[in-house]
Amino acid sequence: MLLATDPHVLVYDVGGSHISAAICRAGDYQLGPVVVASHPENKTSESFVEVLAELGKKAIAAEHGTLGASLAIPGPFDYAAGVSRMKHKMPYLYGFDLRAALAARFGWQPGQVRFLNDAAAYLLGEVGAGAAHGATRAVGITLGTGIGSAFAVDGRVAVEGAGVPPGGEIWNLPFNGGIVEDLISTNAIRQGYEQRTGQQRDVASIAAAAATDPAASEVFAEFGRHLGRVLKSLLFPFAPDVVVLGGGISRSAALFLPFAEKQLEDIKLTLRVSALGDRAPLVGAAVAWFAASPAADER
């Protein structure tokens, strides 16, 4: 139970189809009840802010105060300014000052509303209270429609430095005659299955069939081998203590993880599946907030 006297922050995870919110306490990063809503049917910046505001009010509840809000949101996004640069998704937010609008709804100063990349939030959640807790150098890999990545050193996101690719992103790096995302994505699994069987199936149904369908089993084995080779090639210079795998495909880790680990035997790269799952970005948004502004300084 979170008490009104606990220092805590309102956190959001802005996903592709829905938005989640909760309050999160400093120190142990315990979440309050998570509330969820779909993106607004009326696709305008004003209706989006309205959804955020209503979720925030439900998450905070009447008996709670809060230090501010921290939002995990995909890019391209100007995280320092609080302005979206996305044109291909949520285009109605492009150029909109989301920080000022949300601060106004809660009666806060603009500086009380902060933003970070969703993949970075995922990793920070695992560093703060999950599978990478205590790791000095950690990498987060989210496996889904594409491959997201984030790097952290001493509990803070690193977007440059030794072994860190530009912006901490690996999806578009050259690999095996194409780019990483050609091999590590839901599309790669679907295409691999269709090439073997002539059938079009979604990833969840392919995974469900793997126990009895040799083609499905081999698709995930191939995915694991590709993942292991990608991680070995691209992460070795960073020398992470642990690599945490999240995202929808990670729910089927038993089907591909042994094959990925086989590729990493000679460099002893440790892979772990997310301990927090869908809660990781919410926790990570709080980790980023309190790392930048210790709760004791905010009260």
Backbone bond lengths (Angstrom), bond angles and torsions (degrees), N, CA, C in turn:
res aa  C-N    CA-C-N  psi(-1)  N-CA   C-N-CA  omega(-1)  CA-C   N-CA-C  phi
1 M - - - 1.467 - - 1.522 109.72 -
2 L 1.345 116.18 133.12 1.452 120.88 177.27 1.526 109.42 -92.70
3 L 1.313 116.48 131.67 1.450 121.54 -179.33 1.519 110.62 -96.46
4 A 1.323 116.64 152.64 1.462 120.92 -179.01 1.522 112.00 -62.78
5 T 1.342 117.08 -23.38 1.459 120.39 179.95 1.524 112.58 -83.16
6 D 1.329 117.62 -11.44 1.461 120.27 179.40 1.530 110.40 -72.15
7 P 1.336 118.07 136.28 1.472 118.73 171.81 1.523 109.52 -68.97
8 H 1.309 117.11 123.44 1.452 120.22 -179.28 1.522 110.53 -149.20
9 V 1.321 114.59 164.54 1.458 121.63 -176.15 1.525 108.49 -131.31
10 L 1.318 116.13 148.80 1.454 122.43 175.13 1.526 108.17 -81.47
11 V 1.322 116.82 128.00 1.467 120.63 -176.91 1.522 110.27 -122.87
12 Y 1.323 114.67 145.87 1.461 122.08 179.34 1.525 109.82 -129.23
13 D 1.333 114.77 148.54 1.459 121.79 168.76 1.524 106.86 -124.43
14 V 1.326 115.88 109.12 1.466 121.59 -178.28 1.522 107.99 -92.67
15 G 1.329 116.70 102.32 1.452 121.64 179.63 1.509 112.34 -95.57
16 G 1.332 115.77 -176.50 1.457 119.70 -177.14 1.511 113.91 -72.03
17 S 1.342 117.59 -30.07 1.462 120.62 -177.03 1.520 113.42 -117.95
18 H 1.332 117.83 -20.23 1.461 119.96 -178.16 1.530 110.39 -149.38
19 I 1.314 114.84 168.29 1.461 122.51 -179.70 1.523 107.90 -125.27
20 S 1.326 116.49 132.87 1.456 121.91 177.74 1.524 109.53 -113.94
21 A 1.327 116.29 150.58 1.459 120.75 178.64 1.523 109.79 -147.40
22 A 1.325 115.25 153.13 1.460 121.91 177.18 1.515 107.24 -164.62
23 I 1.316 116.71 171.60 1.454 119.22 166.80 1.518 107.27 -102.36
24 C 1.320 115.90 150.92 1.466 120.90 -177.46 1.516 109.28 -135.15
25 R 1.315 115.69 134.26 1.455 122.17 -175.38 1.522 111.48 -88.61
26 A 1.305 115.95 145.15 1.463 121.60 175.21 1.522 109.28 -66.36
27 G 1.322 115.69 156.11 1.462 121.05 174.05 1.503 113.04 89.54
28 D 1.340 117.30 -75.22 1.464 119.54 -178.78 1.523 112.14 -98.09
29 Y 1.323 117.96 -4.24 1.463 123.92 177.38 1.534 112.39 55.86
30 Q 1.295 116.06 38.85 1.461 120.16 175.99 1.514 109.57 -74.81
31 L 1.341 115.95 132.99 1.456 121.57 178.59 1.521 110.88 -90.55
32 G 1.326 116.04 144.49 1.442 121.08 166.48 1.517 108.96 -79.26
33 P 1.320 118.31 -173.43 1.463 120.95 178.32 1.534 111.72 -56.03
34 V 1.323 115.82 134.38 1.459 121.31 -179.76 1.530 108.97 -89.97
35 V 1.315 116.44 128.31 1.461 121.77 177.35 1.529 108.48 -112.03
36 V 1.318 115.88 145.98 1.464 121.39 -172.18 1.519 110.23 -133.46
37 A 1.325 116.20 143.76 1.463 121.59 174.88 1.522 109.36 -145.62
38 S 1.311 116.32 153.10 1.462 121.53 174.87 1.520 109.65 -76.63
39 H 1.301 115.86 162.40 1.457 119.94 172.33 1.530 109.04 -62.37
40 P 1.308 117.92 151.49 1.472 119.61 -176.37 1.521 112.30 -64.73
41 E 1.342 115.33 142.00 1.461 119.62 175.47 1.526 110.33 -67.17
42 N 1.316 115.34 -38.53 1.459 121.08 175.78 1.524 107.66 -83.19
43 K 1.310 116.29 96.86 1.459 121.76 -168.75 1.526 111.49 -80.88
44 T 1.340 114.03 81.58 1.454 121.47 175.48 1.521 107.91 -133.15
45 S 1.325 115.29 161.61 1.463 118.82 178.45 1.526 110.87 -63.72
46 E 1.335 116.42 -36.77 1.461 120.06 -178.95 1.529 111.47 -65.53
47 S 1.338 116.99 -42.18 1.463 119.18 179.98 1.526 111.14 -69.26
48 F 1.331 117.10 -31.30 1.463 120.64 176.91 1.528 109.92 -65.34
49 V 1.324 116.82 -45.29 1.462 120.69 177.80 1.524 110.43 -61.83
50 E 1.314 116.82 -37.11 1.467 120.89 178.75 1.520 110.78 -62.13
51 V 1.335 117.75 -42.28 1.465 121.27 177.16 1.531 110.39 -62.16
52 L 1.326 116.25 -45.14 1.472 119.67 178.82 1.527 110.86 -60.70
53 A 1.317 116.45 -43.64 1.458 120.52 -177.65 1.528 111.36 -64.56
54 E 1.322 116.69 -44.06 1.470 120.05 -179.35 1.530 110.85 -66.17
55 L 1.329 116.81 -41.84 1.468 119.64 176.31 1.521 110.84 -61.90
56 G 1.325 116.19 -43.51 1.455 120.36 -179.43 1.506 112.62 -60.60
57 K 1.336 116.36 -42.51 1.459 120.17 179.37 1.525 111.32 -63.55
58 K 1.332 116.36 -39.54 1.465 119.86 177.95 1.525 110.97 -66.60
59 A 1.336 116.10 -40.49 1.465 120.00 -177.59 1.523 111.46 -68.90
60 I 1.332 116.82 -42.32 1.462 120.57 -177.84 1.517 110.91 -70.57
61 A 1.316 117.39 -43.61 1.463 124.42 -177.59 1.532 109.88 66.51
62 A 1.329 115.78 161.01 1.469 121.39 -170.39 1.516 113.52 -62.33
63 E 1.348 117.52 -33.10 1.457 118.61 -173.23 1.525 113.37 -84.88
64 H 1.312 118.06 -0.77 1.461 120.46 -175.22 1.528 111.87 -110.66
65 G 1.300 115.98 139.50 1.446 121.85 164.50 1.515 107.03 -97.77
66 T 1.304 118.04 177.60 1.461 120.01 178.21 1.518 109.46 -156.74
67 L 1.323 115.97 153.42 1.457 121.72 -177.74 1.526 112.60 -78.72
68 G 1.321 116.98 -23.17 1.451 121.61 -175.83 1.511 109.18 157.62
69 A 1.325 116.78 -160.72 1.461 121.35 -178.04 1.521 110.30 -132.30
70 S 1.334 115.06 146.19 1.457 122.50 176.86 1.525 106.96 -130.90
71 L 1.332 116.49 122.76 1.459 121.30 -173.62 1.524 111.54 -114.46
72 A 1.335 116.55 124.80 1.455 122.35 170.65 1.525 107.29 -88.98
73 I 1.324 116.51 121.29 1.462 120.60 -172.62 1.527 108.82 -146.02
74 P 1.338 117.60 143.07 1.469 118.93 -177.74 1.522 112.13 -71.89
75 G 1.306 115.54 162.21 1.449 121.71 177.62 1.518 111.32 -100.11
76 P 1.337 116.52 175.15 1.473 126.50 3.08 1.526 112.35 -72.66
77 F 1.318 114.31 135.35 1.464 121.54 -175.79 1.517 107.36 -153.71
78 D 1.324 116.67 136.52 1.461 120.84 174.85 1.526 106.84 -84.18
79 Y 1.333 115.37 93.33 1.467 120.23 -172.55 1.520 111.92 -68.16
80 A 1.306 117.77 -31.15 1.463 120.41 179.33 1.527 111.08 -70.56
81 A 1.333 116.80 -37.85 1.463 120.97 -177.03 1.525 112.93 -89.92
82 G 1.343 116.87 -20.29 1.455 119.38 -176.13 1.515 113.23 77.22
83 V 1.340 116.14 32.58 1.459 121.82 -175.98 1.526 109.75 -125.09
84 S 1.329 116.81 128.30 1.455 121.51 -179.79 1.526 111.40 -74.13
85 R 1.332 115.35 141.53 1.456 121.85 173.32 1.530 110.56 -118.52
86 M 1.343 115.89 17.78 1.463 120.94 -179.24 1.525 110.29 -81.61
87 K 1.323 115.80 131.05 1.459 121.16 174.73 1.529 111.64 -113.13
88 H 1.341 116.65 -27.51 1.461 120.43 -175.43 1.524 112.76 -87.63
89 K 1.339 117.86 -18.30 1.460 121.56 175.86 1.528 107.75 -140.38
90 M 1.304 115.31 145.38 1.467 121.76 -174.15 1.537 111.28 45.70
91 P 1.341 117.32 50.86 1.471 119.78 -176.31 1.526 112.96 -62.16
92 Y 1.323 117.26 -21.98 1.464 120.58 179.85 1.524 112.13 -68.73
93 L 1.324 117.85 -10.30 1.464 121.05 176.78 1.528 112.50 -95.62
94 Y 1.331 117.22 -6.79 1.466 119.70 -174.23 1.533 111.17 -58.33
95 G 1.331 115.45 124.40 1.456 121.65 177.92 1.515 114.78 76.76
96 F 1.326 117.46 1.53 1.466 121.41 -176.07 1.529 110.27 -85.37
97 D 1.327 116.82 136.61 1.467 121.84 179.95 1.528 108.31 -82.03
98 L 1.318 115.61 86.19 1.458 121.24 -176.68 1.527 111.17 -69.13
99 R 1.318 116.73 -32.53 1.477 120.26 178.84 1.532 110.89 -61.05
100 A 1.304 117.02 -52.10 1.460 120.56 -177.34 1.522 111.28 -63.49
101 A 1.337 116.59 -39.98 1.460 120.21 -177.18 1.523 111.63 -67.10
102 L 1.334 116.99 -43.27 1.463 119.48 -178.69 1.523 110.99 -73.04
103 A 1.322 117.18 -37.04 1.469 120.06 176.90 1.519 110.49 -60.85
104 A 1.302 116.60 -40.75 1.465 120.44 -179.93 1.522 111.26 -63.15
105 R 1.328 117.39 -37.63 1.461 120.63 -179.15 1.528 112.28 -65.88
106 F 1.342 116.47 -30.29 1.460 120.09 -178.26 1.533 112.87 -101.30
107 G 1.330 117.26 -1.68 1.446 120.15 -178.15 1.519 113.27 70.62
108 W 1.333 116.34 32.37 1.459 122.16 -178.61 1.523 110.36 -103.47
109 Q 1.341 115.27 166.45 1.447 122.01 166.15 1.533 108.30 -74.99
110 P 1.334 118.89 147.76 1.465 120.24 -179.60 1.530 113.50 -53.39
111 G 1.343 117.05 -35.14 1.461 120.25 -179.16 1.512 114.46 -65.73
112 Q 1.332 117.47 -11.72 1.462 120.65 177.83 1.526 112.30 -84.00
113 V 1.324 117.48 -3.89 1.465 122.05 176.99 1.523 107.99 -114.03
114 R 1.326 116.21 120.48 1.470 120.76 -174.59 1.524 110.58 -130.49
115 F 1.318 115.57 161.97 1.455 121.31 -173.40 1.526 109.87 -136.28
116 L 1.342 115.72 150.62 1.454 120.66 171.13 1.515 108.93 -150.83
117 N 1.304 115.49 158.98 1.454 121.98 179.64 1.520 110.71 -62.01
118 D 1.330 117.00 141.90 1.462 120.13 -175.51 1.526 112.99 -65.77
119 A 1.346 117.85 -36.22 1.465 119.74 177.90 1.525 110.58 -67.66
120 A 1.335 116.47 -38.13 1.466 120.22 176.91 1.523 110.45 -64.97
121 A 1.337 116.38 -39.68 1.460 120.18 178.37 1.524 110.87 -63.17
122 Y 1.319 115.92 -40.10 1.467 120.19 178.91 1.532 110.14 -58.29
123 L 1.323 116.00 -47.77 1.459 119.43 -179.78 1.521 111.82 -65.35
124 L 1.320 117.75 -44.56 1.465 120.17 -178.91 1.525 111.55 -61.99
125 G 1.329 116.73 -33.58 1.453 119.17 175.62 1.511 111.69 -62.34
126 E 1.313 116.39 -42.60 1.462 120.63 179.65 1.528 111.51 -70.48
127 V 1.324 116.53 -32.78 1.467 120.03 176.50 1.527 110.29 -69.86
128 G 1.325 116.31 -40.67 1.452 120.10 -176.54 1.505 114.21 -73.94
129 A 1.339 116.91 -36.89 1.466 118.34 -173.15 1.521 112.89 -154.68
130 G 1.332 117.40 27.85 1.456 119.19 -176.24 1.507 114.23 -138.96
131 A 1.334 115.58 -139.87 1.458 121.85 -170.99 1.521 114.03 -70.43
132 A 1.347 117.78 -16.63 1.467 120.51 178.90 1.521 111.69 -110.06
133 H 1.326 116.89 16.77 1.467 119.99 -178.03 1.533 110.12 -59.47
134 G 1.309 116.12 128.38 1.460 121.40 178.95 1.513 114.57 88.65
135 A 1.343 117.63 -7.09 1.466 120.20 -179.65 1.526 110.59 -75.40
136 T 1.317 116.67 136.14 1.459 121.06 176.85 1.518 111.39 -76.97
137 R 1.328 115.99 -42.37 1.467 121.51 179.69 1.534 107.76 -125.51
138 A 1.303 116.22 121.30 1.463 120.43 -175.39 1.520 110.51 -137.67
139 V 1.325 114.72 151.90 1.460 122.04 175.39 1.520 107.64 -127.09
140 G 1.325 116.30 137.68 1.455 121.78 173.40 1.514 109.75 -111.49
141 I 1.325 115.66 132.79 1.460 121.71 178.19 1.520 107.66 -124.26
142 T 1.333 117.00 119.48 1.454 120.46 176.53 1.524 108.95 -103.34
143 L 1.318 115.18 126.11 1.457 122.94 -173.81 1.523 109.02 -108.02
144 G 1.324 116.40 113.22 1.451 120.34 -178.18 1.510 110.06 -160.54
145 T 1.335 116.12 -135.36 1.459 120.63 177.72 1.521 110.56 -54.39
146 G 1.321 115.33 -37.69 1.461 122.75 171.62 1.512 108.18 -131.20
147 I 1.304 117.08 -167.06 1.465 121.82 177.06 1.529 108.29 -117.03
148 G 1.314 115.67 114.94 1.456 120.74 175.82 1.515 109.98 -94.39
149 S 1.309 116.71 155.58 1.467 119.69 -179.27 1.512 109.78 -149.37
150 A 1.327 114.89 152.71 1.457 121.56 175.68 1.520 108.25 -154.04
151 F 1.322 115.16 150.47 1.460 122.65 -178.72 1.521 108.35 -123.63
152 A 1.319 116.44 141.14 1.464 120.02 179.66 1.522 110.16 -137.61
153 V 1.327 114.85 141.42 1.465 122.52 175.29 1.515 107.66 -129.32
154 D 1.331 115.99 124.80 1.468 121.57 -179.52 1.527 112.36 52.83
155 G 1.335 115.61 41.41 1.449 120.37 175.07 1.507 116.34 78.27
156 R 1.321 117.53 9.13 1.466 121.17 178.51 1.523 109.95 -125.65
157 V 1.318 115.35 143.52 1.456 120.73 -178.81 1.522 110.48 -66.88
158 A 1.314 115.96 137.22 1.466 122.07 177.98 1.528 108.61 -116.77
159 V 1.321 117.00 124.08 1.459 121.08 178.12 1.524 111.22 -111.83
160 E 1.313 116.31 1.61 1.456 121.65 175.64 1.524 107.85 -156.17
161 G 1.313 115.52 170.02 1.452 120.24 -179.30 1.514 111.18 116.98
162 A 1.318 116.77 178.42 1.457 122.48 -175.49 1.527 111.26 -58.07
163 G 1.331 115.41 122.65 1.453 121.00 176.01 1.516 115.04 81.72
164 V 1.335 118.60 -3.16 1.465 121.74 -178.30 1.529 109.03 -97.33
165 P 1.337 118.77 121.18 1.468 119.46 177.83 1.522 110.83 -67.95
166 P 1.319 118.67 163.86 1.464 121.10 -177.76 1.528 112.21 -52.68
167 G 1.341 115.31 123.33 1.449 120.28 179.78 1.516 114.68 69.66
168 G 1.334 117.46 4.70 1.459 120.47 -177.72 1.518 113.48 74.31
169 E 1.327 118.09 15.66 1.457 121.77 -175.77 1.529 111.15 -106.17
170 I 1.340 115.76 137.59 1.469 120.01 178.72 1.526 112.40 -117.51
171 W 1.323 118.98 -9.73 1.466 121.44 -171.29 1.525 112.98 -57.62
172 N 1.349 116.38 -34.98 1.463 120.59 -174.05 1.518 113.07 -102.91
173 L 1.330 118.02 10.64 1.460 119.87 179.55 1.528 110.52 -75.11
174 P 1.333 117.15 143.29 1.475 119.60 179.78 1.521 111.24 -61.14
175 F 1.344 114.85 136.39 1.464 119.04 177.23 1.520 109.46 -161.15
176 N 1.331 114.96 128.18 1.470 122.48 172.10 1.534 112.04 54.71
177 G 1.324 116.44 41.44 1.458 120.94 177.09 1.507 115.05 83.67
178 G 1.317 117.05 -0.81 1.461 121.11 177.43 1.512 108.50 -142.00
179 I 1.321 116.67 -136.96 1.461 121.06 173.87 1.528 108.75 -123.88
180 V 1.304 116.31 165.86 1.462 121.61 -175.33 1.523 111.67 -55.23
181 E 1.335 117.31 -42.88 1.463 120.43 -175.06 1.522 113.01 -65.87
182 D 1.327 117.43 -18.46 1.464 119.82 175.35 1.526 111.01 -63.80
183 L 1.316 116.51 -29.85 1.459 121.51 -175.24 1.518 113.57 -103.95
184 I 1.339 117.12 -25.86 1.466 121.37 -174.27 1.525 108.75 -120.63
185 S 1.334 116.60 89.98 1.460 122.08 -179.41 1.521 108.90 -173.76
186 T 1.317 116.26 166.65 1.462 119.61 175.11 1.524 110.23 -62.49
187 N 1.327 116.76 -35.82 1.460 120.21 -179.64 1.520 111.00 -63.45
188 A 1.326 117.20 -37.24 1.460 120.35 178.87 1.527 110.99 -63.84
189 I 1.321 117.43 -39.95 1.467 121.25 178.55 1.521 110.49 -67.40
190 R 1.321 116.84 -45.62 1.470 120.24 -179.88 1.526 111.03 -61.98
191 Q 1.339 115.79 -44.79 1.461 119.21 -179.85 1.522 111.48 -65.37
192 G 1.336 116.13 -39.69 1.461 119.68 178.56 1.513 111.91 -60.84
193 Y 1.330 116.29 -39.76 1.468 119.77 179.43 1.526 110.93 -70.62
194 E 1.324 116.66 -41.18 1.465 119.98 -179.70 1.526 111.23 -64.89
195 Q 1.321 116.95 -38.46 1.462 120.45 178.30 1.520 111.91 -62.78
196 R 1.327 116.70 -33.00 1.464 121.02 -178.15 1.522 113.21 -83.74
197 T 1.332 116.53 -29.88 1.468 119.42 -171.17 1.525 114.54 -122.98
198 G 1.337 116.86 -17.63 1.449 119.41 -173.58 1.514 113.49 79.22
199 Q 1.329 116.80 3.78 1.468 121.80 -177.98 1.526 110.83 -106.50
200 Q 1.322 115.07 143.71 1.462 121.15 175.95 1.529 108.92 -101.48
201 R 1.336 115.92 119.98 1.465 121.23 -179.85 1.516 108.92 -138.97
202 D 1.338 116.48 154.73 1.460 118.57 175.77 1.521 109.96 -81.35
203 V 1.308 115.76 166.82 1.466 120.76 -173.24 1.527 111.53 -63.68
204 A 1.328 117.18 -39.32 1.461 119.95 -178.46 1.530 111.31 -61.98
205 S 1.335 117.35 -41.87 1.466 119.77 -179.53 1.522 111.52 -72.59
206 I 1.336 116.93 -31.72 1.471 119.49 175.34 1.523 109.89 -65.19
207 A 1.330 115.86 -43.37 1.459 120.29 178.39 1.523 111.53 -62.91
208 A 1.329 116.46 -41.20 1.460 120.53 -179.42 1.518 112.07 -64.84
209 A 1.340 116.73 -27.86 1.459 121.20 -177.66 1.523 113.38 -88.84
210 A 1.314 117.47 -7.62 1.468 120.94 -170.15 1.526 113.41 -60.49
211 A 1.329 118.21 -29.05 1.471 120.40 -177.93 1.518 112.34 -66.68
212 T 1.334 116.99 -27.31 1.463 120.15 -176.61 1.522 113.78 -122.42
213 D 1.319 117.20 -7.25 1.462 122.16 -176.56 1.518 108.99 -112.62
214 P 1.337 117.85 106.80 1.476 120.19 -178.09 1.525 113.26 -58.70
215 A 1.321 117.68 -34.69 1.465 119.98 179.69 1.523 110.62 -64.97
216 A 1.321 116.62 -42.27 1.460 120.57 178.86 1.520 110.55 -64.88
217 S 1.314 116.28 -42.70 1.465 120.43 179.19 1.518 111.36 -61.62
218 E 1.317 116.73 -42.58 1.464 120.76 -178.05 1.530 111.63 -70.22
219 V 1.330 117.00 -33.96 1.463 119.46 177.27 1.526 110.30 -60.20
220 F 1.333 117.43 -44.39 1.460 120.07 179.63 1.524 111.36 -70.94
221 A 1.331 117.74 -33.94 1.463 119.71 175.86 1.522 110.61 -63.08
222 E 1.345 116.08 -42.64 1.459 120.50 177.96 1.523 110.50 -64.43
223 F 1.324 116.66 -41.66 1.462 121.14 177.03 1.521 109.90 -57.70
224 G 1.321 117.55 -44.22 1.460 121.19 179.11 1.513 112.75 -63.07
225 R 1.334 116.41 -42.40 1.463 119.17 178.97 1.529 110.95 -63.47
226 H 1.330 116.14 -43.28 1.465 119.34 177.08 1.526 110.84 -61.46
227 L 1.320 116.72 -44.51 1.464 120.41 -179.45 1.523 110.58 -60.27
228 G 1.320 117.59 -45.91 1.458 120.95 179.58 1.515 112.47 -59.72
229 R 1.325 116.28 -42.64 1.465 120.07 -179.86 1.520 111.91 -67.62
230 V 1.338 116.01 -39.80 1.459 120.16 177.64 1.527 110.38 -62.13
231 L 1.324 116.28 -48.01 1.469 119.74 -178.22 1.525 111.02 -65.18
232 K 1.300 116.93 -39.71 1.466 120.37 179.53 1.524 111.26 -62.70
233 S 1.320 115.69 -41.98 1.459 120.23 -177.19 1.525 112.47 -73.51
234 L 1.335 116.55 -41.86 1.458 119.91 -169.27 1.524 114.37 -96.50
235 L 1.345 118.22 -23.75 1.464 120.18 -175.60 1.520 113.80 -101.44
236 F 1.321 117.34 -16.90 1.463 120.15 -177.78 1.528 112.22 -55.09
237 P 1.349 119.91 -41.66 1.471 118.70 -179.86 1.527 113.73 -63.22
238 F 1.335 118.04 -26.23 1.465 121.52 179.80 1.525 111.64 -80.15
239 A 1.321 116.94 -24.50 1.475 123.21 179.05 1.530 112.46 54.68
240 P 1.338 117.85 59.18 1.462 119.47 -179.61 1.532 111.78 -72.11
241 D 1.327 115.69 150.43 1.455 120.44 172.34 1.517 110.73 -72.02
242 V 1.319 116.43 -32.79 1.459 121.58 -177.72 1.521 109.34 -154.77
243 V 1.324 115.54 148.18 1.455 123.01 172.93 1.523 106.97 -118.49
244 V 1.332 116.41 122.73 1.462 121.41 -178.55 1.520 109.33 -102.84
245 L 1.330 115.16 129.25 1.458 121.30 179.82 1.523 110.26 -102.50
246 G 1.327 116.32 126.44 1.455 121.96 177.26 1.507 110.46 -132.54
247 G 1.333 116.80 -166.82 1.448 121.38 -178.29 1.519 111.61 87.39
248 G 1.333 115.62 169.88 1.459 120.99 -173.53 1.513 114.59 -58.64
249 I 1.326 118.44 -39.52 1.463 120.60 -177.35 1.523 111.22 -68.12
250 S 1.328 117.29 -26.08 1.473 119.89 -179.04 1.527 112.00 -64.00
251 R 1.340 117.58 -18.56 1.471 119.83 176.45 1.524 111.29 -64.96
252 S 1.328 116.84 -18.78 1.470 122.01 178.32 1.520 111.16 -105.85
253 A 1.327 116.55 28.83 1.468 121.01 -174.30 1.519 113.12 -57.13
254 A 1.316 117.96 -32.52 1.466 120.05 -179.04 1.524 111.95 -59.72
255 L 1.330 116.82 -24.30 1.459 121.12 -177.66 1.527 113.12 -83.14
256 F 1.338 117.69 -22.23 1.469 118.84 -175.57 1.525 114.34 -128.14
257 L 1.324 118.27 -21.43 1.460 119.91 -173.73 1.530 113.36 -60.36
258 P 1.344 120.70 -42.80 1.476 119.01 178.90 1.525 112.83 -58.90
259 F 1.317 117.13 -33.99 1.462 120.80 -179.34 1.525 110.99 -73.98
260 A 1.327 116.67 -34.87 1.459 119.86 174.84 1.521 110.57 -67.10
261 E 1.318 116.93 -45.31 1.471 121.12 -178.67 1.521 111.55 -63.01
262 K 1.328 117.21 -31.37 1.466 120.73 178.41 1.528 111.01 -61.45
263 Q 1.327 116.84 -34.76 1.465 121.06 179.61 1.525 112.62 -73.01
264 L 1.328 116.35 -14.96 1.468 121.19 -172.83 1.517 113.44 -108.39
265 E 1.308 117.17 5.65 1.464 120.68 -173.25 1.527 112.98 -58.19
266 D 1.324 116.75 -37.52 1.462 118.74 -173.98 1.525 113.57 -81.32
267 I 1.361 117.87 -9.35 1.463 118.60 177.82 1.534 112.48 -117.31
268 K 1.332 116.93 0.83 1.474 121.82 173.98 1.522 112.60 55.45
269 L 1.325 116.69 43.70 1.454 121.12 176.82 1.524 108.72 -85.52
270 T 1.310 117.06 122.46 1.459 121.87 -174.84 1.519 111.33 -87.86
271 L 1.333 116.70 123.31 1.462 122.96 176.13 1.521 109.43 -107.04
272 R 1.325 116.29 136.03 1.458 121.61 174.82 1.521 109.06 -135.66
273 V 1.310 115.93 145.25 1.461 120.81 174.96 1.522 108.33 -83.68
274 S 1.314 115.86 143.88 1.458 122.25 -179.91 1.521 111.70 -47.19
275 A 1.335 115.58 135.31 1.460 120.91 175.62 1.524 111.78 -89.46
276 L 1.331 117.12 -22.28 1.460 121.20 -174.29 1.522 113.76 -101.44
277 G 1.320 117.54 -19.19 1.452 120.30 179.38 1.517 112.43 59.53
278 D 1.332 115.97 -132.20 1.463 120.73 -176.23 1.522 113.16 -64.80
279 R 1.337 118.00 -16.38 1.460 120.92 -179.92 1.529 112.44 -80.97
280 A 1.329 117.53 -14.76 1.465 120.99 -172.92 1.530 113.26 -57.56
281 P 1.354 120.13 -46.77 1.467 118.06 -179.54 1.519 112.91 -63.88
282 L 1.331 117.57 -34.08 1.459 120.16 178.21 1.524 110.51 -64.65
283 V 1.329 116.26 -47.97 1.462 120.25 178.26 1.521 109.94 -62.76
284 G 1.335 116.85 -41.89 1.455 120.59 -179.03 1.508 113.42 -63.80
285 A 1.332 116.79 -34.73 1.468 119.83 176.31 1.521 110.47 -61.65
286 A 1.332 116.66 -37.06 1.467 120.32 177.46 1.517 111.16 -72.45
287 V 1.325 117.14 -40.17 1.469 120.48 177.73 1.522 109.91 -56.59
288 A 1.330 116.71 -45.09 1.466 120.86 179.89 1.524 110.98 -63.65
289 W 1.330 116.84 -40.99 1.474 120.35 179.87 1.516 110.76 -60.96
290 F 1.311 116.56 -52.73 1.470 119.56 -173.86 1.532 112.10 -73.22
291 A 1.338 117.29 -24.79 1.468 119.23 174.43 1.526 110.95 -67.74
292 A 1.345 115.21 -35.24 1.471 119.93 -179.49 1.516 111.64 -81.56
293 S 1.331 116.46 -33.69 1.480 121.77 -177.64 1.512 109.38 -139.04
294 P 1.314 118.96 90.69 1.452 121.24 179.30 1.520 111.13 -50.20
295 A 1.327 115.27 139.42 1.470 120.31 -174.85 1.528 112.57 -56.18
296 A 1.320 116.18 -34.48 1.458 119.18 -178.42 1.517 111.80 -63.00
297 D 1.331 116.39 -28.56 1.463 120.17 -179.44 1.527 111.80 -81.26
298 E 1.355 116.42 -18.32 1.453 119.94 -174.07 1.527 112.16 -92.07
299 R 1.339 117.75 -21.00 1.459 119.64 -174.09 1.518 112.02 -76.39
